[in-house]
């Protein structure tokens, strides 16, 4: 499914340009821009559910795109009353994973094993897992090129000048995508040059035919994503088999079933809102303002009174900023942190501040926060220098402005047999061969209809591939529940 800008989940002042680029894309989608293929689903969903105009205008205040996807996934979990869930997004080049955990930031993160600034190292996110541009590496191994964050010129099948085969091109060759049905038939794909490019650039150098090369791209993408889920799951101490997988993004429902099968996950949920899932989540997500002010002092000489003053100043600033979104102080939730480091360290750690019953930090509370820093440092780094005096580096307040949940309604019950929803049959690649596969019209599938694989469901803005041995049922909340054999 065509996508907009690659979403690297930017947050914080250091990544303001990245946030602004994404927000500009969202504004263009909502205000009728035809520049991006996904402008229609975003605009249609916004109009259908009556999102206020200020949602786009204040999206940048949230500065946290993954909060949108996480909130949407929580909504799915609440609807199906599942105790746990695992989320998976595939949108051209982007991928995100999150568990049902409360997010705590610690001011740094790791990206492909390299420490970077301004993300939490504890977040089980799949960042920059690019799976869009297959190529041959110099040592004859297959690789997936992670260059580029936008879809210009995009896959060859877009007909916009692209010359390098992408995952979307491979899915087209394998019969998973209908070139005439994308965006309800309003955005048509071209097959001109797709097969030649895959064969010349991928197949012939590796001694593969066209179909083998396309399927190889498909398998490598799935393997990379499954391996990334394994890594972040084990780092967080979770077994993916204990979770449901929530699938979103235009391409997600094509790839996720085989990833789930590889991981031992038995049930997937594909919301009807899948193609604009994260964008919709961004527009209804809570507002977040994260402010920090330097206050450098050895912990023994730090003043709890001065920390309280900074807390109050930061809270007042956040309140004024969120007033533009129509939020009053009663709508806000404040989380207070003190950032510490050991002498000589070049990074600090945010420690939740201990606050007394009166809502203020006392000297005893500050001392308890210092002890909490030692404990947190030991938890994250396996040691604590308790004989050293920590240094206070800064004071921080994270302000959350709560927004009301969005009622999306329910799907109509099935009216008549599933065969009425049959749109066509076409060859699609399953189990090493092309099978004559039924293709169903998602608009005509009702709650309670059960579809057995192999099969393909064509929604207006996404395609759901049901593998052999899998089955899918549309529930009354508009989620396709895919059960693996």
C-alpha positions as MATLAB code, in Angstrom:
seq = 'XXXXXXXXXXXXXXXXXXXXXXXXXXXXXXXXXXXXXXXXXXXXXXXXXXXXXXXXXXXXXXXXXXXXXXXXXXXXXXXXXXXXXXXXXXXXXXXXXXXXXXXXXXXXXXXXXXXXXXXXXXXXXXXXXXXXXXXXXXXXXXXXXXXXXXXXXXXXXXXXXXXXXXXXXXXXXXXXXXXXXXXXXXXXXXXXXXXXXXXXXXXXXXXXXXXXXXXXXXXXXXXXXXXXXXXXXXXXXXXXXXXXXXXXXXXXXXXXXXXXXXXXXXXXXXXXXXXXXXXXXXXXXXXXXXXXXXXXXXXXXXXXXXXXXXXXXXXXXXXXXXXXXXXXXXXXXXXXXXXXXXXXXXXXXXXXXXXXXXXXXXXXXXXXXXXXXXXXXXXXXXXXXXXXXXXXXXXXXXXXXXXXXXXXXXXXXXXXXXXXXXXXXXXXXXXXXXXXXXXXXXXXXXXXXXXXXXXXXXXXXXXXXXXXXXXXXXXXXXXXXXXXX';
ca = [
       0.000    0.000    0.000;
       1.487    3.394   -0.821;
       2.478    5.452    2.195;
       3.470    8.966    3.071;
       6.690   10.096    4.693;
       8.727    7.514    6.536;
       7.825    7.920   10.191;
      10.940    7.709   12.344;
       8.820    8.503   15.411;
      10.530   11.852   16.104;
      10.096   13.515   19.463;
      11.759   16.278   21.417;
      13.209   19.603   20.341;
      16.213   17.958   18.682;
      13.900   16.286   16.175;
      11.450   19.149   15.699;
      12.120   19.244   11.953;
      11.161   15.597   11.650;
       7.978   16.170   13.608;
       7.089   19.174   11.494;
       7.585   17.189    8.272;
       5.196   14.509    9.496;
       2.663   17.032   10.740;
       2.816   18.863    7.407;
       2.048   15.576    5.675;
      -0.871   14.981    8.045;
      -2.188   18.492    7.446;
      -1.938   17.981    3.703;
      -3.887   14.736    3.988;
      -6.649   16.307    6.056;
      -6.920   19.441    3.948;
      -7.403   17.700    0.642;
      -3.856   17.355   -0.698;
      -3.571   14.815   -3.491;
       0.224   14.693   -3.285;
       0.305   11.445   -1.344;
      -1.629    8.292   -2.181;
      -2.686    7.894    1.457;
      -4.229   11.341    1.667;
      -7.637    9.914    0.878;
      -7.892    7.374    3.735;
      -6.621    9.879    6.274;
      -9.029   12.530    5.048;
     -11.907   10.083    4.772;
     -11.396    8.776    8.296;
     -11.128   12.297    9.693;
     -14.369   13.335    8.008;
     -16.182   10.132    8.945;
     -15.382   10.390   12.635;
     -15.694   14.149   12.945;
     -12.157   14.974   14.029;
     -11.876   18.661   14.970;
      -9.662   20.885   12.783;
      -7.452   21.679   15.752;
      -6.351   18.052   15.863;
      -3.949   18.552   12.970;
      -2.909   22.020   14.053;
      -1.854   20.843   17.498;
      -0.373   17.508   16.464;
       3.127   18.895   16.795;
       2.527   19.612   20.470;
       2.271   15.874   20.990;
       5.660   15.227   19.392;
       5.202   11.521   19.900;
       3.881    9.565   16.928;
       4.154    6.158   18.594;
       1.729    7.316   21.279;
      -0.882    7.396   18.527;
      -0.291    3.801   17.486;
      -0.067    2.651   21.087;
      -3.344    4.365   21.947;
      -5.067    2.771   18.984;
      -3.703   -0.649   19.967;
      -4.963   -0.153   23.509;
      -8.385    0.562   22.046;
      -8.308   -2.738   20.158;
      -7.242   -4.552   23.300;
     -10.063   -3.031   25.302;
     -12.589   -3.998   22.673;
     -11.618   -7.639   22.452;
     -10.856   -7.870   26.173;
      -7.481   -9.399   25.436;
      -5.131   -9.318   28.393;
      -2.074   -8.764   26.244;
      -1.325   -7.701   22.706;
       1.599   -7.176   20.380;
       1.535   -4.422   17.774;
       3.038   -4.468   14.330;
       3.051   -1.784   11.647;
       4.361   -2.129    8.117;
       4.040    0.941    5.974;
       6.454    0.918    3.075;
       9.666    1.562    4.988;
       8.562    1.979    8.597;
       8.029   -0.474   11.409;
       7.075   -0.105   15.022;
       6.603   -2.558   17.853;
       5.216   -1.840   21.293;
       4.044   -3.814   24.297;
       1.342   -2.926   26.780;
       3.801   -1.109   29.034;
       3.873    2.394   30.411;
       6.589    4.339   28.668;
       9.358    5.859   30.773;
      12.031    7.914   29.062;
      15.611    7.943   30.161;
      17.070   10.401   27.692;
      18.933    8.003   25.409;
      18.339    5.025   23.184;
      20.048    2.558   20.918;
      19.442    2.367   17.179;
      20.868   -0.697   15.442;
      23.063   -1.181   18.492;
      24.493    2.364   18.380;
      23.658    4.752   21.261;
      21.746    7.834   20.094;
      20.293   10.756   21.990;
      16.733   11.533   23.052;
      15.040    8.167   23.070;
      14.431    5.659   25.778;
      16.747    2.652   25.685;
      14.006    0.640   27.370;
      11.327    1.179   24.763;
      10.763   -1.993   22.737;
      10.427   -0.089   19.497;
      11.401   -1.194   16.021;
      12.920    1.973   14.688;
      14.176    2.474   11.168;
      13.547   -1.186   10.296;
      13.568   -0.429    6.614;
      12.226   -3.098    4.359;
      11.585   -1.251    1.201;
      14.554   -1.323   -1.176;
      16.086   -4.766   -1.806;
      19.600   -4.826   -3.235;
      22.612   -7.085   -3.598;
      25.337   -6.353   -1.093;
      28.989   -6.388   -2.102;
      29.541   -9.784   -0.488;
      26.693  -11.363   -2.498;
      24.301  -11.413    0.432;
      20.821  -10.016    0.090;
      20.300   -6.746    1.912;
      17.533   -4.247    2.447;
      18.520   -0.679    1.803;
      17.573    1.711    4.596;
      18.321    4.884    2.682;
      15.658    7.505    2.231;
      12.711    8.482    4.356;
      10.166    9.433    1.743;
       8.388    7.616   -1.040;
       9.690    9.813   -3.866;
       9.740    8.516   -6.495;
       8.561    5.351   -4.745;
       8.081    1.844   -6.096;
       8.358    1.223   -9.808;
       4.684    0.259   -9.878;
       3.702    3.797   -8.843;
       4.767    4.955  -12.304;
       6.494    8.025  -10.885;
      10.000    7.377  -12.084;
      11.160    4.779   -9.580;
      13.811    2.412  -10.948;
      14.651    0.226   -7.961;
      12.342   -2.647   -7.028;
      10.658   -2.393   -3.651;
       8.661   -4.697   -1.416;
       5.461   -3.306   -2.926;
       6.730   -4.295   -6.356;
       7.467   -7.809   -5.104;
       3.976   -8.102   -3.593;
       2.520   -7.067   -6.938;
       4.460   -9.796   -8.779;
       3.335  -12.404   -6.226;
      -0.314  -11.552   -6.844;
      -1.053  -10.181   -3.380;
      -1.920   -6.668   -4.583;
      -4.527   -5.834   -7.195;
      -3.087   -3.080   -9.423;
      -6.612   -1.903  -10.271;
      -8.084   -1.795   -6.758;
      -5.780    0.402   -4.664;
      -7.603    3.303   -2.997;
     -10.845    1.847   -4.248;
      -9.519    1.872   -7.801;
      -8.619    5.578   -7.758;
      -4.869    4.933   -7.582;
      -3.774    2.424  -10.184;
      -0.442    0.621  -10.245;
       1.521   -0.106  -13.373;
       3.312   -3.367  -14.002;
       5.511   -1.840  -16.701;
       9.157   -2.385  -15.796;
       8.462   -4.109  -12.479;
       9.254   -7.645  -13.555;
      12.274   -6.574  -15.580;
      13.767   -4.612  -12.680;
      13.346   -7.430  -10.154;
      14.813   -9.946  -12.573;
      17.755   -7.785  -13.670;
      18.674   -6.226  -10.327;
      17.885   -9.110   -7.948;
      17.208  -12.325   -9.831;
      19.986  -12.673  -12.395;
      22.880  -11.670  -10.081;
      21.725  -14.355   -7.640;
      20.820  -16.975  -10.225;
      17.103  -16.755   -9.484;
      14.040  -16.493  -11.646;
      11.525  -13.688  -11.403;
       9.139  -15.371   -8.969;
      11.955  -16.761   -6.801;
      13.521  -13.297   -6.571;
      10.221  -11.635   -5.653;
       9.437  -14.310   -3.092;
      12.963  -13.966   -1.715;
      12.323  -10.275   -1.105;
       9.068  -11.160    0.634;
      10.756  -13.780    2.852;
      13.687  -11.552    3.815;
      11.345   -8.752    4.852;
       9.357  -11.122    7.046;
      12.492  -12.668    8.559;
      14.012   -9.272    9.388;
      10.870   -8.097   11.109;
      10.357  -11.344   13.012;
      13.972  -11.238   14.201;
      13.558   -7.643   15.354;
      10.459   -8.589   17.347;
      12.389  -11.448   18.949;
      15.180   -9.098   19.948;
      13.055   -6.387   21.506;
      10.773   -8.969   23.120;
      13.632  -10.773   24.821;
      15.190   -7.468   25.895;
      11.897   -6.581   27.572;
      11.589  -10.050   29.146;
       8.532  -11.054   27.124;
       7.643  -14.096   25.061;
       5.847  -13.061   21.836;
       3.733  -16.209   22.059;
       1.924  -14.672   25.031;
       0.612  -11.798   22.912;
      -1.900  -11.034   20.212;
      -0.526   -9.098   17.247;
      -2.324   -5.921   16.187;
      -1.554   -5.302   12.519;
      -1.698   -1.897   10.894;
      -0.313   -0.019    7.932;
      -1.195   -0.584    4.324;
       1.256   -3.460    3.823;
       1.053   -4.875    7.344;
      -1.808   -7.338    6.726;
       0.148   -8.843    3.808;
       3.259   -9.662    5.835;
       2.179  -10.032    9.464;
       0.513  -13.488    9.324;
       3.759  -15.219    8.334;
       5.708  -13.184   10.890;
       3.242  -14.291   13.561;
       3.576  -17.880   12.407;
       7.366  -17.628   12.735;
       7.052  -16.171   16.250;
       4.464  -18.644   17.489;
       1.735  -16.003   17.829;
      -1.654  -17.597   17.278;
      -4.009  -14.651   16.792;
      -3.810  -11.371   14.872;
      -6.147   -8.379   14.751;
      -6.396   -6.232   11.627;
      -8.576   -3.156   12.298;
     -10.672   -1.681    9.522;
      -8.723    1.508   10.262;
      -5.442   -0.274    9.546;
      -4.183    1.915    6.642;
      -4.538    5.154    8.626;
      -4.194    3.559   12.060;
      -1.185    5.491   13.314;
      -2.297    8.761   11.685;
      -5.710    8.481   13.320;
      -4.039    7.581   16.587;
      -1.840   10.664   16.340;
      -4.856   12.899   15.892;
      -6.694   11.492   18.925;
      -3.640   10.837   21.103;
      -3.089   12.746   24.311;
      -1.168   16.005   24.070;
       2.296   15.830   25.571;
       4.608   18.715   26.491;
       8.030   17.704   27.775;
      10.064   20.491   29.377;
      13.458   20.400   31.044;
      15.544   23.043   32.804;
      19.182   22.843   33.838;
      19.931   22.774   37.549;
      23.461   21.569   38.248;
      24.428   20.805   41.821;
      25.974   18.009   43.897;
      23.053   16.132   45.355;
      24.073   16.935   48.928;
      23.846   20.679   48.222;
      20.771   20.595   45.986;
      17.799   22.558   47.285;
      14.402   20.878   47.354;
      12.842   24.348   47.437;
      14.605   25.323   44.208;
      13.504   22.048   42.584;
       9.900   22.831   43.590;
      10.203   26.291   42.037;
      11.423   24.818   38.740;
       8.619   22.246   38.781;
       6.072   25.042   39.185;
       7.628   27.143   36.413;
       7.674   24.230   33.953;
       4.095   23.265   34.792;
       2.896   26.838   34.240;
       4.675   26.960   30.865;
       3.075   23.670   29.798;
      -0.351   24.851   30.937;
      -0.062   28.006   28.838;
       1.080   26.009   25.795;
      -1.781   23.512   26.037;
      -4.378   26.216   26.606;
      -4.298   26.696   22.825;
      -5.659   23.149   22.517;
      -8.619   24.023   24.738;
      -7.273   22.224   27.805;
      -7.475   23.589   31.335;
      -5.261   22.638   34.260;
      -7.840   20.103   35.429;
      -7.292   18.214   32.133;
      -3.552   17.919   32.685;
      -1.420   15.277   34.353;
       2.099   16.201   35.468;
       4.988   13.749   35.846;
       8.037   15.202   37.581;
      11.610   13.989   37.160;
      15.063   14.884   38.418;
      17.996   14.021   36.145;
      21.109   12.658   37.841;
      24.489   11.333   36.829;
      27.598   10.104   38.575;
      30.639   12.451   38.559;
      32.432   12.128   35.243;
      29.522   10.568   33.363;
      28.535   12.188   30.078;
      24.879   11.148   30.269;
      22.205   11.520   32.881;
      19.127    9.540   33.856;
      15.626   10.806   34.563;
      14.393    9.589   37.941;
      10.739   10.026   38.956;
      10.682   12.604   41.726;
       9.422   11.597   45.140;
       6.662   14.036   46.028;
       5.045   14.421   49.432;
       1.356   14.455   50.257;
       1.257   18.230   49.990;
       2.340   17.983   46.344;
       5.812   19.354   47.041;
       9.242   17.770   47.363;
      10.825   17.928   50.801;
      14.505   17.470   51.598;
      13.699   13.891   52.641;
      11.921   13.353   49.334;
      14.980   14.625   47.463;
      17.204   12.230   49.426;
      14.837    9.365   48.555;
      15.032   10.374   44.871;
      18.830   10.128   45.066;
      18.501    6.576   46.415;
      16.082    5.811   43.566;
      18.746    6.996   41.105;
      21.230    4.444   42.499;
      18.594    1.723   42.215;
      17.650    2.674   38.651;
      21.288    2.858   37.582;
      21.873   -0.614   38.967;
      18.774   -1.926   37.205;
      19.810   -0.537   33.822;
      23.604   -0.889   33.982;
      24.112   -3.733   36.493;
      26.036   -1.583   38.978;
      25.549    1.386   41.289;
      28.340    3.543   42.694;
      26.628    4.105   46.028;
      29.826    5.454   47.607;
      29.858    8.341   45.093;
      27.759   11.462   45.360;
      25.432   11.831   42.359;
      25.148   15.159   40.578;
      21.799   16.800   39.837;
      21.887   17.873   36.182;
      18.376   19.078   35.423;
      14.717   19.109   36.422;
      12.014   17.936   34.055;
       8.216   17.899   33.841;
       6.242   15.809   31.382;
       2.719   17.186   30.996;
      -0.047   15.090   29.464;
      -3.311   16.609   28.322;
      -5.979   13.908   28.206;
      -8.305   13.718   25.226;
     -11.640   11.945   25.041;
     -11.724    8.488   23.411;
     -13.184    8.262   19.932;
     -16.207    6.027   19.372;
     -15.774    4.308   16.008;
     -19.053    2.411   15.933;
     -19.615   -1.215   15.062;
     -19.682   -3.279   11.874;
     -22.987   -4.479   10.497;
     -23.776   -8.144   11.057;
     -23.317  -10.562    8.184;
     -26.306  -10.531    5.873;
     -26.217  -13.554    3.630;
     -23.484  -16.013    2.684;
     -19.843  -15.045    2.270;
     -20.021  -15.840   -1.448;
     -21.870  -12.549   -1.985;
     -18.642  -10.739   -1.056;
     -16.582  -12.651   -3.633;
     -15.149  -10.092   -6.024;
     -12.942  -12.245   -8.265;
     -10.317  -14.964   -8.320;
      -6.672  -14.449   -9.253;
      -3.384  -16.341   -9.053;
      -1.448  -15.641   -5.840;
       1.733  -17.251   -4.592;
       1.311  -19.685   -1.692;
       3.408  -22.692   -0.738;
       5.811  -22.437   -3.659;
       3.215  -22.126   -6.408;
       0.503  -19.856   -7.753;
      -2.989  -20.880   -6.609;
      -6.299  -19.682   -7.984;
      -7.248  -17.583   -4.956;
     -10.640  -16.084   -4.015;
     -10.597  -12.322   -3.577;
     -13.271  -10.768   -1.346;
     -14.632   -7.239   -1.217;
     -14.085   -5.967    2.326;
     -17.013   -3.546    2.073;
     -19.395   -6.504    1.658;
     -18.031   -8.624    4.504;
     -20.169   -8.459    7.640;
     -19.507   -9.224   11.271;
     -19.514  -12.980   11.739;
     -18.307  -13.919    8.262;
     -15.430  -16.427    8.427;
     -12.891  -16.619    5.600;
     -10.588  -19.614    5.241;
      -7.201  -19.311    3.566;
      -5.782  -19.137    1.082;
      -7.772  -15.988    0.398;
      -7.357  -12.257   -0.094;
      -9.562   -9.493    1.290;
      -9.413   -6.153   -0.492;
     -10.356   -3.247    1.712;
     -10.465    0.182    0.158;
      -7.006    1.179    1.392;
      -5.325   -2.086    2.376;
      -5.088   -5.745    1.414;
      -5.322   -8.670    3.845;
      -3.636  -11.907    2.792;
      -4.967  -14.989    4.577;
      -2.423  -17.780    4.325;
      -3.351  -21.451    3.814;
      -4.454  -22.987    7.093;
      -5.354  -19.596    8.568;
      -8.862  -18.227    9.017;
     -10.209  -14.706    9.481;
     -13.445  -13.497   11.040;
     -14.715   -9.936   11.089;
     -15.894   -9.026   14.579;
     -18.545   -6.432   15.384;
     -15.899   -3.835   16.226;
     -14.467   -3.853   12.704;
     -11.421   -6.023   13.380;
     -10.441   -8.996   11.289;
      -9.437  -11.675   13.786;
      -6.958  -13.946   12.027;
      -6.398  -17.295   13.718;
      -3.399  -19.403   12.814;
      -3.726  -23.159   12.569;
];
